């Protein structure tokens, strides 16, 4: 039987937790790969520090005041992860989860229309009935696309739901955010792609990154805020 809890000391290194603040932490339920998401209650209590106890957090969730990607959520163990937008109506604030330069998931404040957009990396595609193209996205969801969508591209979804607002191609000149490697959490312009490597210009320097870590977030500039500065 799967365990319903997780020892805090054994939690993923991407979770910005005080390791000795308690013994256990809620084990998330969701489709993000390990380390790319945490439970909603963990975000509210241990990261944002909006509540002091799990009981208080469950009470807040029961009031329909918390939205994940513009949808009301009550499940304390719901996994929220990279690029998800969590909004708390009672305080009028919204946050997007991003990785910082230490590979830790951080909530970054977002406002206005940006809170209604979610970039999703395409990790696979297949033909379903009648030749319809179905895209598999990095967060476990699927949506309908076209042959123009390629693996490695990004679709920007309008929240709530899975309607594609725009298509960002993985190609030279695109603006990318790095989700792994020695330059995790940084962003810049892709200068060249060759095989499984990409050359990215970040500020005044040029770095090489594994193609799998390149997350397109814009054409000439990002469509969302990608800074994790606290």
N, C-alpha and C positions, 0 to 999 in steps of 0.2 A: 504494500500500500504506500502510495506517495506521501511524503511528509508534508504537513500543512504549514510548517514553519521552517525557518532557516537561522542557523546560529550567526549572530552578528559578525563574529570574527571570520566566518567563512563566506561572508557575502562578497559579491564581485567587487574588484578593485575600482570599478567605474562609479560605484555608489559613494558619494561624499558624506560618509557617516562617521560619527564618533564610535570607534570600535569597542570601547569599553563602557559605553553609556547604558548598556543593558546586555542581556544574554541572547535574546532572540529578536528577529525582525521578520515582518510579514513576507512570505514567499509569493512572488507575483505569478499571475496566470495570464498568459498571452502568447503572441506569436513572434515577438522580437527574439533575435538570437541572444544567447546568454551574455549578460553584461550591458546590453543595449537598452534595457528597460528596467524599471523598478515598480513596486506596487504603488498604487495611488495613495494609500495611507502613509507609506514611507516618505513619499514626496511631501505630503502635507505636514507631517509631524517632525520628521528628522532633517529634511532639507530646507523647506520653506519656513518651518517652525511656526505655522499658523495655528496649530493646536498643540496641547501639551501631552495629551494621552490618547491612546487608541480609542477609548470610549468617547472622548470628545470629538475625535475625528469621525467616528461612525455617526454621531449625532449630526455633525455638519453635512455629511454625505446624504443623510436621510431627508434633508430639507430641499434637495434639488438645487442647491446653490453652486455645485461644482460641475463644470462641463469639461469634457475631454473631446477635443476636436469639434466643438460646438454642439455636442450631444450630452444630455444630463446623464451622469453616472453615479451609481450608489455602491457598487462593489468595491470594497476597500482593497481587495487584492488584484484589481484590474491592473494589468501591466501598461504603464505609460513609458514611452521611450523616445529615442532620437527623432526630432522634428515634430513630435506631438505638441499640441497647444492645450494647456490646462488653464481654464478661466474660473475665477471665484467671483460670482456675482455680488456677494455681500460687501466685498471691498473694492469692486470695480477694477480688478487687475487680472492680467493674463500673462502666461509665461510659456516660452517654447524651450524644450529640452535640447541642449546642444552639448557637444563634447568640448572641454577646454584643452589647453596645451598639456595637461597632465593626464589626459584620457579619462577625465571624470565628467559625468553627466551633470550639467548645471542648468538651472532654470533662468532663462533670459527674458526680461520683460518685453512684451510686444503690445502694440496699440493699433487702433484703427483697422483698416482692411487687412493688414498683415496677420492679424489674429484669425482671419477667415481663410487663410491659405496654408496648405501643407505640401511641401515638396516631397515626392516619393520616388525613390530610385527604382527603375525597372530591373528586376533580377531574372526575369524569364518571360517567355511568351509562347502561346500555343493557339492552334486553330480549334475552335469548338464547332458546334453544329452550324451548317450553312455557311461555312467559311468565315465565321466571325472570329476576330482576333481577341484573345483574352490575355491581359498583362498580369504577371505576378509581381507584386511590389515588395520591397524590402521589409515592410512591417507585417507581412503575412496576408494582407488583403489582396483582392483581385479586382480589376476593373476592365471594361471594354476599351480596346484601342484600335489601332490601324497598323498596316504593314510599315508605315513610316516610323513607328516607335521601335527602337532597337534596345537590346539589353545594354545597360550602362547609361542610357538616357534617363532623364527625370521628367515626370509629369507633375504639374502643380495642380493639386486638387482644390476645388472650392468647398469649404466646409459650411454645414455638415454634408456628408455624402461623399460620392466618388466621381463627381463631374469634373472632367479635365478642363482646367482654365487655360493652361498653356503647356507647350512641349519644349523642353530644353535639351538640345542634342549634346552628346558627349563628342566634342570635336575641338580642333584647334581654335583658340579665341574665346572659348566659353569660360565662364567664371565658376570656379569649383571650390568646394569646401572639403578638407581632408579628414577622413574618419578613422584613420589609423596610421601607423608608422611613426617615425621620429618627428614629423611635422603635424601630428594630429591636432585638430582644432583650429588650424590656420587656413587661410583662403587666399586665392589668387587666380591669375589667368593661365589657362592651359596653353602652352606654347607648341607642344608637339606630343603626339601619341605614337608609340611604336611597340607592337606586341602587347605584353602585359605591363608596360611601363608608361608613365606620363611625365613630361617635364612641365613644371608649374612655376610661374614667376610670382613670388610672394614679396611684395614691396620691392626692394632693390636687389634681392637675391633670387637665384634660380635653383630649384631643388628637383630631385627625381623622386617620384612616388609610385607605389604599386597601383596599377589601374583600378584594382578592386576597392581602393580607398578613396577614389575620386568621386565625389558626389556633386553633380552639376546643380548650381543654385542660381544661374543667371546666364545671360548672353554676354553683354559687355559689362554688366554690373549685377550684383545679387538682387533677387526679387524679395528676399527677406533679410533681416538683420542677422549677421553671423558672428558678431562679437560676443565673447563670453566674459568680458571684463566685468569685474564685480565692484 
